[in-house]
Amino acid sequence: MLKILIVEDDRISQQILLKILSDFGTCDLVNDGVEAIDAYLMAIEDNEPYDLISLDIMMPKIDGVKILGKIRGFEKKNKIKENKKAKIIMISALAETDFIKLAFENGCDSYISKPINIAKMIENLKEMKLI
């Protein structure tokens, strides 16, 4: 079973992601960027890091790309081994290539556009060898 963090401010997207991802593990849900960073750090502190983070790009307080950068920066600073790093799927209604490129440059593992497609999400989980 995976430990999963869903970072999403849209209620409908939250429900869709919970429905898909809860089949594969325990899901925590946060509504903004500050909560996302707090949840990530708390999980590390409790020695129960997240295996997967589903991260919306357009988030209140701190956007998804900045959250991604903070997580990857923390992992690098703390010399977290590659196989222990959280897998991060960026999710967005934005299909602009600049955002997608920026997300991958900052270390995301996958990118899914909204509306969220269940088959695509499961395919991504398989590609990342999480299921």
FISE-752220 format. One record per residue: x, y, z of N, C-alpha, C, O, CB in turn; residue in one letter. Coordinates in steps of 0.02 Angstrom, whole numbers, plus 50000, padded with zeros to 5 digits. Atoms other than C-alpha are relative to their C-alpha. Glycine has a CB too. Layout:
<nuzas>
XYZXYZXYZXYZXYZA ...
</nuzas>
This chain:
<nuzas>
500424994050000500005000050000500435006350000500915006950038499535000050061M 499634993850006500625017149951499755005250050499185004950072499945002849929L 500204994149961500615032850058499985005749949500485007249917500505001550061K 500134995250054499885046449946499775006750028499365007150073499484997249952I 500224993249984499725065349962499675002949939499975003249885500605004450024L 500364996750054498415073749854499985007550016499715009650067499274997149992I 499974992849992498725092449834499555003049946499755003549888500755002849995V 500514997850049497175099549752499505004550035499265002950089499644993849968E 500474995349969496055114549788499294999449971498825002150001500255007149992D 500665000850032494605109849672499654993850028499924988350024500074999549923D 500365005549966493305099149763499844994149953499914988349974499355002650029R 500175005550047492785089149609500634996049984500614989949984499685002849935I 499375003450015494585085149564500244996150062500524990650055500555005049979S 499815003649939494905080349747499634993350003499934988150017499835004350063Q 500405006149996493485067749741500214994949947500254988949961499265001649992Q 499785004550054494055060449574500664996750019500744990750013500075003849933I 499345002749981495855058549635499954995250059500284990050059500485005750017L 500115004549943495285050949800499714993349977499934988049999499545003250052L 500325006150026494195038449706500514995649964500514989549973499425001849953K 499505003850038495625033249591500554997450046500704991450047500315004449944I 499385001749963497095033449712499884996150064500344992550086500365006350017L 500125003749937496265026349869500024992449989500104988750038499335002150030S 499935007250015496275009349782500724997550009500834991550017499764998549928D 499295001949998498175009649792500365001850065500945000150074500365003349943F 499684998349937498505016449965499605004850042499015006250029500675003049987G 500304995249954498125028550105500125007049972500685008949956500304999250072T 499964993350029497745046050044499905005450052499435005150092499505000849944C 500094993949962497995062550133499845005549949500105005449893500635001950043D 500224994850045497175077850056500135006850030499965008150087499254999149984L 499894993149978497735095950069499745004849946499685003049887500765001450014V 500344995250043496965111649994500435005749973500205009549930499435002950036N 499584994650025498425123549967500744998250007500924993150036499855006650038D 499295001350003500295124749944500344999750068500804995750078500335005149959G 499705000049933500725128650125499854993450036500294990450066499745006050042V 500205006449970499745113550186500404994249969500584989450003499244998849992E 499635005350035500645102850055500714999350027500934993850041500025001549924A 499315000249974502375107550116500004997650072500434993650092500335006949995I 500055002349930501845105250298499894992550004500214989050043499435003850036D 500155007250000501115087950261500614996049979500764990850009499404998549954A 499405003550025502675082750164500534999650055500814994350069500295003649937Y 499484999849948503865088250303499794996050062500224992850093500145007350020L 500245003849943502775080550439500084992549987500274988750032499265001850015M 499935007150017502775063850348500734997850004500884992350026499724998749929A 499285001549996504685064450334500204999650074500554994950094500425005649963I 499844999849928504825069050519499744993850036500074991250081499715006350032E 500295006049969503695054450565500294993549972500084988049989499255000049990D 499685005650033504795043050459499504995849961499574989749956500364995650052N 500505003250042503295039050349499915004349937499375007149925499314999150038E 500034995550058503695048350187499484997849948499294991949945500695000449967P 500485001550053502475049350043500364996449943500924998149924499675006549974Y 499755003650058502735037049901499815003849937500185003949887499724992849998D 500274996550058501675047449782499695006550022499345006950073499484995649964L 500324993549989501175065749776499665002049934499995002649882500525005550024I 500394997450056499795071249658499945007550011499645009750060499284996449994S 499914992949987500125089749638499715004449945499955004349888500745001550008L 500304995350047499015102549552500475005949991500785008250039499295002450024D 499564994350012499985116549469499725006550028500075010450060500145000749925I 500314993749978498755130649506499714999150070499154996750078499455002249950M 500205000749930498655131049696500015006750036500425011050018500474995050037M 499974993949961498255144749821500635000150045500904994950063499375000750044P 499444998649955499665152149927500684998549969501105003049964499934996150064K 499375001850034501095142749841499814995549941499474990549951500524996450048I 500205004050058500915135949663500384993349998500904992550030500125003949935D 499745006850003501285117849620500724999449978501094995250004499584996049954G 499305000450023502915121049528500475002150056501014999150064500115004649938V 499584998049943503615130149680500014994750054500534993450085499755006750030K 500035005649952503015116049794500474994449977500864991850017499274997450008I 499575005250030503875103649678500745001850012501134997550033499864999249925L 499314997849990505485113849686500224999450072500794997450086500075007149977G 499835000549929505425114549876500104992750021500564991250059499445003250043K 499935007249983505165095649890500654997249972501034993950007499394996049974I 499395002750031506555091549767500625003250032501144999850039499995001449924R 499444996749965507695104349852500144996850068500714995850086499855007450009G 499945003349935507365096250022500334993249991500794991450028499314999250034F 499725006750013507745078949950500745000449984501144996450008499624996549943E 499294999150019509375085149873500425002050060500954999150073500075005249944K 499654997649942509915094550029500114994550051500644994250083499625005850032K 499975005349950509565079350138500264993449971500234988250004499334999050030N 499705005850033510375067250014499554993850001499784988350015500674998450033K 500475005650003508825056649997500134996249935500164999149881499265002550003I 499835004250057509215042149882499445000149948498865001049965500144992850022K 500474999750056508375041649712499404995450010498834997449998500364998149935E 500555004749991507345026249754499565001550061499054998350071500284993050006N 500404998149941506715034549915499635006649989499235008650031500465000650061K 500344993750014506145050849834499274998849983499104993749954500355003749943K 500715000450017504285054049818499935000449924500275004249891499605005750034A 500204999450071503565051049644499485005549998499015005550037499734993149970K 500454994250003502685066949592499685000549931500025000949880500375006550017I 500404999050061501295068349463499715007050003499335008650049499444994549993I 500294993350005500895086149413499344999449962499294995849912500495005049965M 500665000250032499085089049367499785007249988499845011550032499484996250045I 500224993250014498385104349280499525000249942499534996049897500595004349986S 500434998650056497045111049167500395003849946500165004549890499375004050022A 499584996350047498445120949085500364995249954500744990949977500505004550038L 499665004450048499035112348927500595003749968500875001449919499514997649945A 499464996250028500355125548896500674996450008500844994150063500045007050032E 499375003849999502025117648852500505003250048500934999650075500304999749930T 499534996749954502965130648957499924997350071500414996150106499905007650000D 500135002749933502135124249117500234992850005500524990750055499255000650018F 499805007150000502425106149070500764999550002501034995650041499724996449937I 499274999950003504245109649028500295002050068500764998850093500265004849945K 499774997649935504495119249191499914994650054500354993750096499625006450020L 500135005449951503715104949292500534994549994500794992250045499294997149990A 499505005350009504905092149216500705002550018501104998750046499994997549927F 499354997249981506405103749237500095000250075500654999750101500085007149971E 499974999849927505965104849422499934993250032499914992650093499455004550025N 499965006749973505915085949441499354996150007499334991350045500295000550064G 500605004249995504135079749417500134993549962500544993249916499375003749971C 499935006650031503975061549367499514999049943499624994949898499924994650051D 500535000950049502395063249264499565006249999499575010250045499594993650014S 500454994350008501115075749202499344997649971499344993949921500325005649955Y 500665001850025499245073449179499585006449994499585010550040499654994850047I 500434994150008498045086449109499294998350022499074992650019500015002549927S 500705000749981496285089249172499575000749938499785004249891499805005350054K 500295004249949494985082649157500414993550010500694990849962499284998449983P 499595005849982495825068049246499694993749969499114992149978500064999350077I 500205006250031495745051949148500254994250043500854993650055500284999549926N 499835005549955495705036349258500524995449969501014993550001499374996050019I 499535004650034496585025249130500695003149995501194999650005499744998249930A 499364996650006497955038249105500365000250068500964999250071499905007249973K 499704999949933498235039749293500284993250017500854992750042499475002150053M 499775006849985498375020949313500614998249957501084995149982499434994849989I 499425001150044499545020049163500635003350028501175000450027499855002649929E 499434996349970500665033249245500264996550062500874996150072499805007150017N 499795003649940500685023649409500414993849982500904992250015499394998150043L 499645005950023501235008049316500685001849972501184998549986499594996349946K 499364997850029502585017449219500505001950054501105000950045499895006049954E 499564998049945503285023949384500134994050048500464994750099499695005950039M 499915006249962503235005949451499735000650072500014997750119500734998250002K 500324999449934502095010849596499464994750009499294992950066499705007050008L 500495005449997500804997549552500194994649950499844989649945499285002749987I 
</nuzas>
